[in-house]
Amino acid sequence: MDKLVRYRELVQKVITDYANFGSPRGDIERELIFDTQRDRYLLLNVGWDDQRRVYGCVLHFDIKDCKIWLQYNGTEIDFAEELVQLGVAKQDIVLGFHSPFMRKFTDYAVV
């Protein structure tokens, strides 16, 4: 299987699995946004918790140059490690939420 196709499937799987785990409070909907043409993958919370409006990104992954970029992680789950457990090489994962300077101190790709 082509590496890019496999990475697309894995990113969608980990985001979907997280979205299906538990349920948000109040009248909040989880929206999965998978743009496979531009390789942008997001999970949003949208709705209301009593009188409070809820709208925000929970997860944001991109695939660039056959590397999975973790752009935002609003959870306590280590999705980089989840991807490694699913067979993604650490050199194919970029922690985009860290500065390029800080990335060199991780076990993952810098760019």
ROSE-4610 file (N, C-alpha, C; in Angstrom, 1 decimal, always signed):
// ROSE-4610
residu = [M/M/M/D/D/D/K/K/K/L/L/L/V/V/V/R/R/R/Y/Y/Y/R/R/R/E/E/E/L/L/L/V/V/V/Q/Q/Q/K/K/K/V/V/V/I/I/I/T/T/T/D/D/D/Y/Y/Y/A/A/A/N/N/N/F/F/F/G/G/G/S/S/S/P/P/P/R/R/R/G/G/G/D/D/D/I/I/I/E/E/E/R/R/R/E/E/E/L/L/L/I/I/I/F/F/F/D/D/D/T/T/T/Q/Q/Q/R/R/R/D/D/D/R/R/R/Y/Y/Y/L/L/L/L/L/L/L/L/L/N/N/N/V/V/V/G/G/G/W/W/W/D/D/D/D/D/D/Q/Q/Q/R/R/R/R/R/R/V/V/V/Y/Y/Y/G/G/G/C/C/C/V/V/V/L/L/L/H/H/H/F/F/F/D/D/D/I/I/I/K/K/K/D/D/D/C/C/C/K/K/K/I/I/I/W/W/W/L/L/L/Q/Q/Q/Y/Y/Y/N/N/N/G/G/G/T/T/T/E/E/E/I/I/I/D/D/D/F/F/F/A/A/A/E/E/E/E/E/E/L/L/L/V/V/V/Q/Q/Q/L/L/L/G/G/G/V/V/V/A/A/A/K/K/K/Q/Q/Q/D/D/D/I/I/I/V/V/V/L/L/L/G/G/G/F/F/F/H/H/H/S/S/S/P/P/P/F/F/F/M/M/M/R/R/R/K/K/K/F/F/F/T/T/T/D/D/D/Y/Y/Y/A/A/A/V/V/V/V/V/V]
num = [1/1/1/2/2/2/3/3/3/4/4/4/5/5/5/6/6/6/7/7/7/8/8/8/9/9/9/10/10/10/11/11/11/12/12/12/13/13/13/14/14/14/15/15/15/16/16/16/17/17/17/18/18/18/19/19/19/20/20/20/21/21/21/22/22/22/23/23/23/24/24/24/25/25/25/26/26/26/27/27/27/28/28/28/29/29/29/30/30/30/31/31/31/32/32/32/33/33/33/34/34/34/35/35/35/36/36/36/37/37/37/38/38/38/39/39/39/40/40/40/41/41/41/42/42/42/43/43/43/44/44/44/45/45/45/46/46/46/47/47/47/48/48/48/49/49/49/50/50/50/51/51/51/52/52/52/53/53/53/54/54/54/55/55/55/56/56/56/57/57/57/58/58/58/59/59/59/60/60/60/61/61/61/62/62/62/63/63/63/64/64/64/65/65/65/66/66/66/67/67/67/68/68/68/69/69/69/70/70/70/71/71/71/72/72/72/73/73/73/74/74/74/75/75/75/76/76/76/77/77/77/78/78/78/79/79/79/80/80/80/81/81/81/82/82/82/83/83/83/84/84/84/85/85/85/86/86/86/87/87/87/88/88/88/89/89/89/90/90/90/91/91/91/92/92/92/93/93/93/94/94/94/95/95/95/96/96/96/97/97/97/98/98/98/99/99/99/100/100/100/101/101/101/102/102/102/103/103/103/104/104/104/105/105/105/106/106/106/107/107/107/108/108/108/109/109/109/110/110/110/111/111/111]
x = [+0.8/+0.0/+0.9/+0.5/+1.2/+1.3/+2.4/+2.6/+1.7/+1.4/+0.5/-0.9/-1.3/-2.7/-2.8/-1.7/-1.7/-1.8/-1.0/-1.0/-2.3/-3.0/-4.3/-5.3/-5.2/-6.1/-5.8/-4.6/-4.2/-4.6/-4.4/-4.8/-6.3/-7.0/-8.5/-8.9/-8.3/-8.6/-8.4/-7.2/-7.0/-7.9/-8.2/-9.1/-10.6/-11.0/-12.3/-12.5/-11.5/-11.5/-11.7/-10.9/-11.0/-12.4/-12.9/-14.2/-15.3/-15.2/-16.2/-16.0/-15.0/-14.7/-15.4/-16.3/-17.0/-17.9/-18.5/-19.3/-19.1/-19.1/-18.9/-20.1/-19.9/-21.0/-22.0/-23.2/-24.2/-24.6/-25.0/-25.5/-24.3/-23.2/-22.0/-21.8/-21.6/-21.4/-19.9/-19.4/-18.1/-18.1/-17.3/-17.3/-16.0/-16.0/-14.8/-14.7/-13.5/-13.3/-12.1/-12.3/-11.2/-11.1/-10.1/-9.9/-8.7/-9.0/-8.0/-7.3/-7.9/-7.2/-6.0/-6.2/-5.2/-4.5/-4.9/-4.4/-4.5/-5.7/-6.0/-7.0/-6.8/-7.7/-7.9/-9.2/-9.5/-10.7/-10.7/-11.8/-12.2/-13.5/-14.0/-15.1/-15.2/-16.4/-17.2/-18.5/-19.4/-20.7/-21.2/-22.5/-22.6/-23.5/-23.7/-23.6/-23.1/-23.0/-23.8/-25.1/-26.0/-26.1/-25.7/-25.7/-24.4/-23.4/-22.1/-21.9/-21.5/-21.2/-19.8/-19.8/-18.6/-18.2/-17.0/-16.5/-15.0/-14.4/-13.0/-12.4/-11.2/-10.5/-9.9/-10.1/-9.6/-8.4/-8.4/-7.2/-7.0/-5.8/-5.5/-4.2/-4.4/-3.2/-3.2/-2.0/-1.7/-0.8/-0.8/+0.2/+0.9/+2.2/+3.0/+4.2/+4.5/+5.7/+5.8/+4.7/+4.6/+5.0/+4.8/+5.0/+3.8/+3.5/+2.3/+2.7/+2.0/+2.3/+1.2/+1.5/+0.5/+0.5/-0.4/-0.5/-1.1/-2.1/-2.7/-3.2/-3.0/-3.6/-4.1/-5.5/-6.1/-6.6/-5.9/-6.2/-5.0/-5.1/-4.0/-3.3/-3.8/-3.4/-2.1/-1.2/+0.1/-0.2/-0.7/-1.1/+0.2/+1.3/+2.5/+2.8/+2.8/+3.0/+2.0/+0.7/-0.3/+0.0/+0.5/+0.8/+2.0/+3.0/+4.1/+3.7/+2.7/+2.2/+1.5/+1.0/+0.3/+1.2/+2.5/+3.5/+4.1/+3.8/+4.4/+5.8/+6.8/+8.1/+8.2/+9.0/+9.1/+9.7/+10.5/+11.0/+10.0/+8.8/+7.7/+6.6/+6.9/+6.0/+6.7/+6.0/+6.5/+5.5/+6.1/+5.3/+5.2/+4.3/+4.2/+3.8/+3.3/+2.9/+4.2/+5.3/+6.6/+7.3/+8.1/+8.9/+10.0/+10.4/+11.5/+12.7/+13.0/+14.1/+13.9/+12.7/+12.4/+12.3/+11.8/+11.7/+12.9/+14.1/+15.3/+15.7/+15.0/+15.2/+14.2/+13.4/+12.5/+13.0/+12.3/+12.7/+12.0/+11.3/+10.5/+11.2/+10.6/+11.2/+11.2/+12.2/+12.2/+11.3/+11.4/+10.6/+10.2]
y = [-1.2/+0.0/+1.2/+2.2/+3.5/+4.1/+4.7/+5.3/+6.4/+7.3/+8.4/+7.9/+6.9/+6.4/+5.8/+5.1/+4.4/+5.5/+6.6/+7.6/+8.3/+8.6/+9.2/+8.3/+7.0/+6.1/+6.1/+6.1/+6.1/+7.3/+8.5/+9.8/+9.8/+9.4/+9.4/+8.4/+7.3/+6.3/+6.8/+7.4/+7.9/+9.1/+9.9/+11.0/+10.5/+9.6/+9.0/+8.3/+7.5/+6.7/+7.6/+8.7/+9.7/+10.3/+10.7/+11.4/+10.5/+9.2/+8.2/+7.8/+8.2/+7.8/+8.8/+8.3/+9.2/+10.2/+11.1/+12.1/+13.5/+14.5/+15.9/+16.3/+17.2/+17.7/+18.5/+18.7/+19.6/+19.2/+20.1/+19.9/+20.2/+19.5/+19.7/+18.6/+19.0/+18.0/+18.0/+16.8/+16.6/+16.5/+17.4/+17.4/+17.0/+15.9/+15.4/+16.1/+16.7/+17.4/+16.8/+16.0/+15.3/+15.8/+16.6/+17.2/+16.3/+15.3/+14.4/+14.9/+16.0/+16.6/+17.5/+18.2/+19.0/+18.4/+17.3/+16.5/+17.3/+17.8/+18.5/+17.7/+17.4/+16.5/+17.2/+17.5/+18.2/+17.5/+17.7/+17.4/+18.7/+19.1/+20.3/+20.0/+20.7/+20.7/+21.9/+21.7/+22.8/+22.6/+23.7/+23.6/+24.5/+24.0/+24.8/+23.9/+24.4/+23.8/+24.8/+24.4/+25.4/+26.7/+27.8/+29.1/+29.5/+28.6/+28.9/+28.3/+29.1/+28.7/+27.9/+26.8/+26.0/+25.9/+26.3/+26.1/+26.1/+25.0/+25.0/+23.7/+23.8/+22.7/+21.8/+20.5/+19.6/+18.9/+18.6/+17.9/+18.5/+18.7/+19.1/+18.5/+17.6/+16.9/+17.4/+17.5/+17.7/+16.6/+16.3/+15.5/+16.3/+16.5/+17.3/+16.5/+16.4/+15.7/+14.3/+13.6/+12.2/+12.1/+13.2/+13.2/+13.7/+13.1/+13.5/+14.6/+15.8/+16.9/+17.0/+16.9/+17.2/+18.7/+19.4/+20.8/+21.3/+20.5/+20.9/+19.7/+19.6/+18.5/+19.1/+19.2/+19.7/+18.6/+17.5/+16.4/+16.0/+15.1/+14.6/+13.3/+12.9/+11.7/+12.0/+11.2/+11.3/+10.7/+11.4/+10.9/+10.5/+11.2/+10.8/+9.3/+9.0/+7.6/+6.7/+7.1/+6.3/+5.9/+6.9/+6.7/+5.7/+5.9/+5.0/+3.5/+3.4/+2.0/+1.4/+2.3/+1.8/+1.6/+1.8/+1.5/+2.7/+3.9/+5.1/+5.3/+5.5/+5.8/+7.1/+7.2/+8.5/+9.6/+9.3/+10.3/+10.8/+10.2/+10.6/+11.4/+11.7/+12.5/+13.8/+14.9/+16.2/+16.8/+17.2/+17.9/+19.3/+19.7/+21.0/+22.1/+21.6/+22.5/+22.9/+22.3/+22.8/+23.6/+24.6/+25.4/+24.5/+24.9/+24.1/+23.9/+24.9/+24.8/+23.7/+23.6/+22.6/+21.2/+21.1/+19.8/+19.0/+19.6/+18.9/+18.1/+18.4/+17.8/+16.6/+16.3/+15.2/+14.0/+12.9/+11.7/+11.8/+12.8/+12.9/+13.8/+13.9/+14.7/+16.2/+16.9/+18.4/+19.1/+18.6/+19.1/+17.9]
z = [+0.0/+0.0/+0.0/-0.7/-0.8/+0.6/+0.9/+2.2/+2.5/+1.5/+1.7/+2.0/+1.3/+1.5/+2.9/+3.3/+4.6/+5.7/+5.6/+6.6/+6.6/+5.5/+5.5/+6.3/+6.1/+6.8/+8.3/+8.7/+10.1/+10.8/+10.2/+10.8/+11.0/+10.0/+10.1/+11.2/+11.3/+12.3/+13.7/+14.0/+15.4/+15.7/+14.8/+15.1/+15.3/+14.4/+14.5/+15.8/+16.2/+17.4/+18.6/+18.6/+19.7/+19.8/+18.6/+18.5/+19.0/+18.9/+19.3/+20.7/+21.4/+22.8/+23.7/+24.5/+25.4/+24.7/+25.4/+24.8/+25.4/+24.6/+25.2/+26.0/+26.9/+27.8/+27.0/+27.6/+27.0/+25.6/+24.8/+23.4/+22.5/+22.6/+21.8/+20.8/+19.6/+18.5/+18.2/+17.9/+17.5/+15.9/+15.3/+13.8/+13.3/+12.5/+11.8/+10.5/+10.3/+9.0/+8.4/+7.3/+6.6/+5.2/+4.9/+3.5/+3.0/+2.2/+1.7/+0.5/-0.1/-1.3/-0.8/+0.3/+0.9/+2.1/+2.5/+3.6/+4.9/+5.2/+6.5/+7.2/+8.5/+9.3/+10.6/+11.0/+12.2/+12.9/+14.2/+15.0/+15.8/+15.6/+16.3/+17.2/+18.3/+19.2/+18.9/+18.6/+18.2/+19.0/+19.6/+20.2/+21.5/+22.4/+23.6/+24.8/+25.9/+27.2/+28.1/+28.3/+29.0/+28.2/+28.8/+28.1/+27.5/+27.6/+27.1/+25.7/+24.7/+23.4/+23.4/+22.7/+22.6/+21.2/+20.8/+19.5/+19.6/+19.1/+19.2/+18.6/+18.2/+17.6/+18.7/+18.6/+19.5/+19.0/+17.7/+17.1/+15.7/+15.3/+13.9/+13.5/+12.4/+11.8/+10.4/+9.8/+8.4/+7.9/+6.6/+6.0/+5.0/+5.1/+4.2/+3.9/+2.6/+2.1/+2.8/+2.8/+3.4/+4.8/+5.6/+7.0/+7.7/+8.8/+9.6/+10.5/+10.4/+11.3/+12.3/+13.6/+14.6/+14.9/+14.4/+14.5/+15.8/+16.3/+17.5/+18.2/+19.5/+20.3/+21.6/+21.7/+22.8/+23.8/+23.7/+24.6/+25.5/+26.3/+27.1/+26.5/+25.3/+24.7/+23.8/+23.9/+23.1/+21.7/+20.8/+19.5/+18.6/+18.9/+18.2/+18.6/+19.8/+20.3/+19.8/+19.7/+19.1/+17.7/+16.9/+15.5/+15.4/+16.3/+16.3/+16.6/+17.5/+17.8/+16.6/+15.7/+14.5/+13.4/+13.6/+12.6/+11.8/+12.3/+11.6/+12.2/+11.4/+11.8/+12.5/+13.6/+14.3/+13.4/+12.4/+11.5/+10.5/+10.5/+9.7/+10.4/+11.7/+12.5/+12.9/+12.7/+13.1/+14.2/+15.3/+16.3/+16.0/+15.1/+14.6/+15.7/+16.8/+17.9/+18.7/+18.4/+19.0/+18.0/+18.5/+17.6/+16.9/+15.7/+15.1/+16.0/+16.8/+17.8/+18.7/+19.3/+20.3/+19.7/+18.4/+17.8/+17.8/+17.7/+17.6/+18.9/+20.0/+21.2/+21.4/+20.4/+20.5/+19.7/+19.8/+19.0/+17.6/+17.3/+16.1/+15.1/+13.9/+12.8/+13.2/+12.6/+12.8/+11.8/+10.5/+9.4/+8.5]
